[in-house]
Amino acid sequence: MQELQEVHSVSVRLTTLRLKNSKHFRPAATGYSKDLDLIKTKVFMEEAEIKCQNSVSAGFIASSASYELKDAQKRAVFEAIERSTLQSWWSMREKWDSKLGTEDTRKTHDEFFNNQDIDLSIGFIKPVSETGYLAIAIIETANTYPYIVAGSSFQLDPLEAANHAAIEAVQSLNASRWIKLNTPMQTVYWDIGELRLRKKALQKIPNIPIKPMRQAEYPIDFISKTYKFETLKIGNKHIAYVYQNADISKKNRTIVKTPFNH
Amino acid sequence: MGGVNCPPGQDSGFKQKELEIYTDLLAKYCENMFGGIAAFYLANASIEKSIQKTSFMQVSVIEMKKAITLLKEAQSSFGSFASYASSKNLDHVDYSVQLENIEETLTLLNECAQEINNIPFSQGQELQNSLWRNSKITIKMIDAAQSIHTLFEWQSQFALSQKSVLQHSN
C-alpha cells in the first residue's frame, strides 16, 4: 500500500490526506480527523478513478470508485449532477436559490475553524436534477493566499449537502496552499472578483430557516433519462462512469470543467 | 500612467473573444490599482494643503478611504485576471506575488487611515507641529508609499515580460 501524507489543514477538525509520491496534489481526500480510515479509503478510491480516467470516451461527465458497485454509481451520478449544475451556475451567472441559516452556518464555522478569522458562507442553487440539494460553500481567508475559495456538494439532504460543501471548500483551501508551496508552477488562482460578487449576492438573500427543507427523493427518472453508466472492476474496487445519454443534445456533451474542480 | 500592462504574448493563440476578456480584466484591475494609488497620493496632498492654509483634512480622510476601497477592488479584479490568464497556459507568471503586494498595501493603508483619524483638528503650522511631534503617521505613510512602489515594480516587470513589447520598443 502506498504511503499517505497529511497536508496542513486550515481546519482544526478536518484532515486532508494525499498520496505521498504523487507528482500532483491529487489523489487526495478530506474528512473528519476522527474518521481517518474513511479518508484513507477515499484517497485510494480517487487514485483508482484517476488511473482509469484515460480510458473515458466522449460524453464523459464524472466517475467515482467504491467497494460497492451501487455506491460507486450513486456517487458518480451525484458528481455528474454537481458538475453540470455548477457549470451553468458559474458560466451563466445563475442566481442563488437559498442560503443556509445564520445559526447553522455559525455552528459549522465554529466546528471547523474555532476562533480563526475566516469567513464562511453557504448557499444552495437549483440542481439540474430538480430534486436534491446542491450546496456551495465559500471560504474567505483573512489577508492570506488564496484569499477566497469554494467547494460544493450534491446530496439528498440539505444539511448533509451543506456540510460536505464546507468540507470540500476546506480541501480547496488546503490544496491551493499545498500546491503553491510544493509545485509553485501550478499555483491555483481562484477568481477572487467573481467569487466575492457571488458571496455578496448570497448575503443579500433573506434568511430562510433550513428546517422546512426535507430530504429529497432519489431522482431516478432524471438519472435514467439523462445519463448512462459504464462500470469497471479493478481488484476489489468498482469504478462507475457517468456519460451523457446519447439522446441528449450534442451541445451538452463535453467534459464539464468549473472553477471548482481544479 | 495608463497602459502599464502586458499583452498575452505572441504565442498565446488567443481568439478574438479571449483577447477581449483578457484585455477587459487587465484594464479593470489597472484602473482600480492606479485609481487607488492616485487616491493615496491625493490624501497626502490634502494634508500638505492643510499645512499651508485651510484644513483639507476631511478630504484626506475621504481620499484614504477611497484608496482602500479601490485597492480592495484591485485585489478582486486582479484575482479574476490571474485566474483567467493562468487557465490559458500563458508563460508562467507568479501572480500570487502581486496579490500579496496588494494585501500588504491594504494593511498599511488601513493603518494610515486610522492615524489620519487620530490627527488633532488643526491647520497651518499647528498641524505641522503635531505631525512632527507624532512621527507615527509619517512612518505609516512612508511604509504605504514603499509598498505602493512594490506594486509599481511588479506591474512594470509584468508589463515588460512579453517579448512582443520588448521587440516593439527596440
Boltz contact constraints between the chains, C-beta under 6 A:
constraints:
  - contact:
      token1: [A, 143]
      token2: [B, 103]
      max_distance: 6.0
  - contact:
      token1: [A, 145]
      token2: [B, 96]
      max_distance: 6.0
  - contact:
      token1: [A, 185]
      token2: [B, 92]
      max_distance: 6.0
  - contact:
      token1: [A, 187]
      token2: [B, 96]
      max_distance: 6.0
  - contact:
      token1: [A, 189]
      token2: [B, 82]
      max_distance: 6.0
  - contact:
      token1: [A, 189]
      token2: [B, 83]
      max_distance: 6.0
  - contact:
      token1: [A, 189]
      token2: [B, 86]
      max_distance: 6.0
  - contact:
      token1: [A, 189]
      token2: [B, 95]
      max_distance: 6.0
  - contact:
      token1: [A, 191]
      token2: [B, 80]
      max_distance: 6.0
  - contact:
      token1: [A, 191]
      token2: [B, 83]
      max_distance: 6.0
  - contact:
      token1: [A, 192]
      token2: [B, 76]
      max_distance: 6.0
  - contact:
      token1: [A, 192]
      token2: [B, 79]
      max_distance: 6.0
  - contact:
      token1: [A, 193]
      token2: [B, 76]
      max_distance: 6.0
  - contact:
      token1: [A, 193]
      token2: [B, 77]
      max_distance: 6.0
  - contact:
      token1: [A, 193]
      token2: [B, 79]
      max_distance: 6.0
  - contact:
      token1: [A, 193]
      token2: [B, 80]
      max_distance: 6.0
  - contact:
      token1: [A, 194]
      token2: [B, 80]
      max_distance: 6.0
  - contact:
      token1: [A, 196]
      token2: [B, 76]
      max_distance: 6.0
